[in-house]
Amino acid sequence: RDWSVTGVQTCALPICHIAYVRSWAIHPDFWNYDNALLLAKDTQATLRQIHEDYPELSEVYSLAIHPRLEAFATTLGFEIMKPDQDTSLCWLYTSLDDFLALNVDDVLLDFDFNSDT
């Protein structure tokens, strides 16, 4: 994954910071519960560290480049903002508080890692 943090007015607070996860992928050969859990927990830990430096951080955005990653992100609480009808790309959003409060161990138990979408 690749990170970017910027300050913009995107919420009701006077100044908000957002984190943009530019890429988030697991090679198909390693696409399973254990590796997805590791990625999700590492993402939570990284965002907690970033939040210490940027206490105004309140939102997380990403771009899904494959339907499998879109399904993974929505399982983690991300909402689809703007799907691209001509490609498999879609913009995703979640609040930082919701993502950090998520018990990824539980939510990923029911995720279908055998599905290609």
Secondary structure as UniProt FT lines:
FT   STRAND          2..8
FT   STRAND          16..23
FT   HELIX           28..30
FT   HELIX           33..53
FT   TURN            55..56
FT   STRAND          57..64
FT   HELIX           67..75
FT   TURN            76..77
FT   STRAND          79..83
FT   TURN            85..86
FT   STRAND          90..95
FT   HELIX           96..101
FT   HELIX           104..107
FT   TURN            108..110
FT   TURN            113..114
//
